[in-house]
Amino acid sequence: MTLNDAEKRRAALLEKLAGSLEQVGFPHSMARIYAALTLAEGAGLSTSEITDLLGISKASVSNAMQFLVGTELVQRYRVPGSRETHYRMLKGVWGPILEKKFSAMNVITRTAEEAMALTESPLALERLEEMHDVYSFFEREFEGIMIRFKERI
């Protein structure tokens, strides 16, 4: 099957979006599936539509969906008259996801503080101080960002 120009552009956009998602930590197939759901023209996609669009197995879709549904990025739903499972993206999830990631910095900052108090190595202390400095800076900055983000909604 030969793709027309619009389909080629759409496929390239899907792969570009998937690549961006991979850069922030999504596994490859999960990034492609999430990108496909993001670019879906309707409410969502069925398992068969995803497998056909991406050329992947139903098992790959099922594995990725377990994670995406479990993290509340995607919702499983049924379409009347269809025996297939359909999936759609959930709205309003990116802010809370980033907030969780930002709050994880607190764990690293506190662990670095604990390690700095226990280490006897000047070189280890130097590395830990740098880690603490970077993470505590971003922790403070992201706290303000999340406050401003929540205020705008």
Short mmCIF file of the C-alpha atoms (twelve columns), coordinates in Angstrom:
data_MODEL
# 
_entry.id   MODEL 
# 
loop_
_atom_site.group_PDB 
_atom_site.id 
_atom_site.type_symbol 
_atom_site.label_atom_id 
_atom_site.label_alt_id 
_atom_site.label_comp_id 
_atom_site.label_asym_id 
_atom_site.label_seq_id 
_atom_site.Cartn_x 
_atom_site.Cartn_y 
_atom_site.Cartn_z 
_atom_site.pdbx_PDB_model_num 
ATOM 1   C CA . MET A 1   0.000   0.000  0.000  1 
ATOM 2   C CA . THR A 2   1.385   3.379  -1.000 1 
ATOM 3   C CA . LEU A 3   0.869   6.303  1.337  1 
ATOM 4   C CA . ASN A 4   -0.274  9.657  0.000  1 
ATOM 5   C CA . ASP A 5   1.520   12.859 1.033  1 
ATOM 6   C CA . ALA A 6   -0.866  13.597 3.928  1 
ATOM 7   C CA . GLU A 7   -0.444  10.066 5.297  1 
ATOM 8   C CA . LYS A 8   3.349   10.342 4.983  1 
ATOM 9   C CA . ARG A 9   3.338   13.647 6.896  1 
ATOM 10  C CA . ARG A 10  1.077   12.167 9.556  1 
ATOM 11  C CA . ALA A 11  3.335   9.089  9.903  1 
ATOM 12  C CA . ALA A 12  6.407   11.321 10.199 1 
ATOM 13  C CA . LEU A 13  4.665   13.450 12.828 1 
ATOM 14  C CA . LEU A 14  3.703   10.336 14.786 1 
ATOM 15  C CA . GLU A 15  7.315   9.134  14.794 1 
ATOM 16  C CA . LYS A 16  8.588   12.602 15.765 1 
ATOM 17  C CA . LEU A 17  6.138   12.780 18.689 1 
ATOM 18  C CA . ALA A 18  7.041   9.222  19.712 1 
ATOM 19  C CA . GLY A 19  10.729  10.163 19.611 1 
ATOM 20  C CA . SER A 20  10.043  13.142 21.889 1 
ATOM 21  C CA . LEU A 21  8.221   10.878 24.328 1 
ATOM 22  C CA . GLU A 22  11.135  8.444  24.272 1 
ATOM 23  C CA . GLN A 23  13.490  11.289 25.198 1 
ATOM 24  C CA . VAL A 24  11.501  11.856 28.396 1 
ATOM 25  C CA . GLY A 25  11.533  8.187  29.337 1 
ATOM 26  C CA . PHE A 26  8.774   6.357  27.474 1 
ATOM 27  C CA . PRO A 27  9.814   2.951  26.093 1 
ATOM 28  C CA . HIS A 28  9.793   2.837  22.266 1 
ATOM 29  C CA . SER A 29  6.566   0.923  21.566 1 
ATOM 30  C CA . MET A 30  4.710   2.690  24.367 1 
ATOM 31  C CA . ALA A 31  5.788   6.059  22.963 1 
ATOM 32  C CA . ARG A 32  4.522   5.113  19.501 1 
ATOM 33  C CA . ILE A 33  1.179   3.917  20.894 1 
ATOM 34  C CA . TYR A 34  0.734   7.048  22.996 1 
ATOM 35  C CA . ALA A 35  1.639   9.213  20.004 1 
ATOM 36  C CA . ALA A 36  -0.929  7.354  17.889 1 
ATOM 37  C CA . LEU A 37  -3.618  7.984  20.508 1 
ATOM 38  C CA . THR A 38  -2.593  11.627 20.717 1 
ATOM 39  C CA . LEU A 39  -2.967  12.067 16.963 1 
ATOM 40  C CA . ALA A 40  -6.132  9.948  16.608 1 
ATOM 41  C CA . GLU A 41  -8.783  11.791 14.647 1 
ATOM 42  C CA . GLY A 42  -11.615 10.351 16.719 1 
ATOM 43  C CA . ALA A 43  -12.076 9.731  20.439 1 
ATOM 44  C CA . GLY A 44  -9.531  6.920  20.475 1 
ATOM 45  C CA . LEU A 45  -8.319  3.803  18.696 1 
ATOM 46  C CA . SER A 46  -9.137  0.110  18.859 1 
ATOM 47  C CA . THR A 47  -6.510  -2.538 19.420 1 
ATOM 48  C CA . SER A 48  -6.719  -3.509 15.732 1 
ATOM 49  C CA . GLU A 49  -6.385  0.092  14.595 1 
ATOM 50  C CA . ILE A 50  -3.251  0.470  16.710 1 
ATOM 51  C CA . THR A 51  -1.708  -2.778 15.453 1 
ATOM 52  C CA . ASP A 52  -2.478  -1.883 11.825 1 
ATOM 53  C CA . LEU A 53  -1.250  1.690  12.137 1 
ATOM 54  C CA . LEU A 54  1.989   0.838  13.914 1 
ATOM 55  C CA . GLY A 55  2.696   -2.638 12.532 1 
ATOM 56  C CA . ILE A 56  3.022   -4.143 16.008 1 
ATOM 57  C CA . SER A 57  1.515   -7.195 17.657 1 
ATOM 58  C CA . LYS A 58  -1.585  -7.267 19.837 1 
ATOM 59  C CA . ALA A 59  0.663   -8.487 22.656 1 
ATOM 60  C CA . SER A 60  2.773   -5.318 22.347 1 
ATOM 61  C CA . VAL A 61  -0.364  -3.203 22.504 1 
ATOM 62  C CA . SER A 62  -1.640  -5.156 25.503 1 
ATOM 63  C CA . ASN A 63  1.653   -4.805 27.401 1 
ATOM 64  C CA . ALA A 64  1.908   -1.083 26.710 1 
ATOM 65  C CA . MET A 65  -1.723  -0.526 27.645 1 
ATOM 66  C CA . GLN A 66  -1.303  -2.236 31.000 1 
ATOM 67  C CA . PHE A 67  1.203   0.461  31.898 1 
ATOM 68  C CA . LEU A 68  -0.597  3.384  30.235 1 
ATOM 69  C CA . VAL A 69  -3.965  2.476  31.792 1 
ATOM 70  C CA . GLY A 70  -2.305  1.748  35.151 1 
ATOM 71  C CA . THR A 71  -0.654  5.173  35.230 1 
ATOM 72  C CA . GLU A 72  -3.930  6.800  34.206 1 
ATOM 73  C CA . LEU A 73  -2.554  8.249  30.978 1 
ATOM 74  C CA . VAL A 74  -4.999  6.181  28.922 1 
ATOM 75  C CA . GLN A 75  -8.505  4.883  29.493 1 
ATOM 76  C CA . ARG A 76  -9.900  1.594  28.228 1 
ATOM 77  C CA . TYR A 77  -13.466 1.822  26.902 1 
ATOM 78  C CA . ARG A 78  -16.001 -0.116 24.880 1 
ATOM 79  C CA . VAL A 79  -17.793 1.007  21.757 1 
ATOM 80  C CA . PRO A 80  -21.384 -0.275 21.439 1 
ATOM 81  C CA . GLY A 81  -21.557 -2.985 18.813 1 
ATOM 82  C CA . SER A 82  -17.799 -3.632 18.833 1 
ATOM 83  C CA . ARG A 83  -16.171 -6.613 20.494 1 
ATOM 84  C CA . GLU A 84  -12.814 -4.870 20.530 1 
ATOM 85  C CA . THR A 85  -11.242 -2.875 23.290 1 
ATOM 86  C CA . HIS A 86  -10.722 0.787  22.505 1 
ATOM 87  C CA . TYR A 87  -8.319  3.201  24.163 1 
ATOM 88  C CA . ARG A 88  -8.317  6.964  24.547 1 
ATOM 89  C CA . MET A 89  -6.116  9.495  26.228 1 
ATOM 90  C CA . LEU A 90  -7.224  11.051 29.471 1 
ATOM 91  C CA . LYS A 91  -7.232  14.829 29.816 1 
ATOM 92  C CA . GLY A 92  -5.565  16.776 32.575 1 
ATOM 93  C CA . VAL A 93  -2.877  14.222 33.406 1 
ATOM 94  C CA . TRP A 94  0.355   15.957 32.387 1 
ATOM 95  C CA . GLY A 95  0.415   18.497 35.219 1 
ATOM 96  C CA . PRO A 96  0.047   15.884 37.981 1 
ATOM 97  C CA . ILE A 97  2.622   13.626 36.292 1 
ATOM 98  C CA . LEU A 98  5.184   16.419 36.183 1 
ATOM 99  C CA . GLU A 99  4.346   17.365 39.753 1 
ATOM 100 C CA . LYS A 100 5.185   13.808 40.860 1 
ATOM 101 C CA . LYS A 101 8.457   13.922 38.951 1 
ATOM 102 C CA . PHE A 102 9.338   17.267 40.482 1 
ATOM 103 C CA . SER A 103 8.508   16.049 43.978 1 
ATOM 104 C CA . ALA A 104 10.863  13.099 43.453 1 
ATOM 105 C CA . MET A 105 13.678  15.647 43.496 1 
ATOM 106 C CA . ASN A 106 13.009  16.061 47.203 1 
ATOM 107 C CA . VAL A 107 13.992  12.437 47.751 1 
ATOM 108 C CA . ILE A 108 17.300  12.935 45.956 1 
ATOM 109 C CA . THR A 109 17.991  16.185 47.837 1 
ATOM 110 C CA . ARG A 110 17.318  14.567 51.227 1 
ATOM 111 C CA . THR A 111 19.330  11.459 50.360 1 
ATOM 112 C CA . ALA A 112 22.269  13.621 49.267 1 
ATOM 113 C CA . GLU A 113 22.034  15.499 52.599 1 
ATOM 114 C CA . GLU A 114 22.059  12.221 54.506 1 
ATOM 115 C CA . ALA A 115 25.019  10.927 52.515 1 
ATOM 116 C CA . MET A 116 26.929  14.201 53.007 1 
ATOM 117 C CA . ALA A 117 26.537  13.830 56.758 1 
ATOM 118 C CA . LEU A 118 27.905  10.273 56.689 1 
ATOM 119 C CA . THR A 119 30.704  10.422 54.131 1 
ATOM 120 C CA . GLU A 120 34.311  10.806 55.132 1 
ATOM 121 C CA . SER A 121 35.697  11.116 51.617 1 
ATOM 122 C CA . PRO A 122 36.399  14.685 50.471 1 
ATOM 123 C CA . LEU A 123 35.846  13.675 46.829 1 
ATOM 124 C CA . ALA A 124 32.543  11.965 47.597 1 
ATOM 125 C CA . LEU A 125 31.486  14.988 49.634 1 
ATOM 126 C CA . GLU A 126 32.306  17.286 46.718 1 
ATOM 127 C CA . ARG A 127 30.167  15.200 44.337 1 
ATOM 128 C CA . LEU A 128 27.313  14.981 46.851 1 
ATOM 129 C CA . GLU A 129 27.398  18.741 47.458 1 
ATOM 130 C CA . GLU A 130 27.129  19.354 43.718 1 
ATOM 131 C CA . MET A 131 24.217  16.901 43.463 1 
ATOM 132 C CA . HIS A 132 22.504  18.541 46.438 1 
ATOM 133 C CA . ASP A 133 23.054  22.028 45.048 1 
ATOM 134 C CA . VAL A 134 21.573  21.166 41.640 1 
ATOM 135 C CA . TYR A 135 18.592  19.203 42.932 1 
ATOM 136 C CA . SER A 136 17.719  21.623 45.725 1 
ATOM 137 C CA . PHE A 137 17.848  24.523 43.250 1 
ATOM 138 C CA . PHE A 138 15.482  22.805 40.811 1 
ATOM 139 C CA . GLU A 139 13.264  21.605 43.646 1 
ATOM 140 C CA . ARG A 140 12.717  25.219 44.744 1 
ATOM 141 C CA . GLU A 141 12.219  26.451 41.181 1 
ATOM 142 C CA . PHE A 142 9.741   23.721 40.235 1 
ATOM 143 C CA . GLU A 143 7.697   24.371 43.364 1 
ATOM 144 C CA . GLY A 144 7.028   27.891 42.096 1 
ATOM 145 C CA . ILE A 145 6.342   26.622 38.587 1 
ATOM 146 C CA . MET A 146 3.708   24.171 39.863 1 
ATOM 147 C CA . ILE A 147 2.042   26.898 41.931 1 
ATOM 148 C CA . ARG A 148 1.826   29.136 38.842 1 
ATOM 149 C CA . PHE A 149 0.649   26.214 36.700 1 
ATOM 150 C CA . LYS A 150 -2.192  25.399 39.102 1 
ATOM 151 C CA . GLU A 151 -3.197  29.070 39.318 1 
ATOM 152 C CA . ARG A 152 -3.661  29.302 35.548 1 
ATOM 153 C CA . ILE A 153 -6.135  26.425 35.346 1 
# 
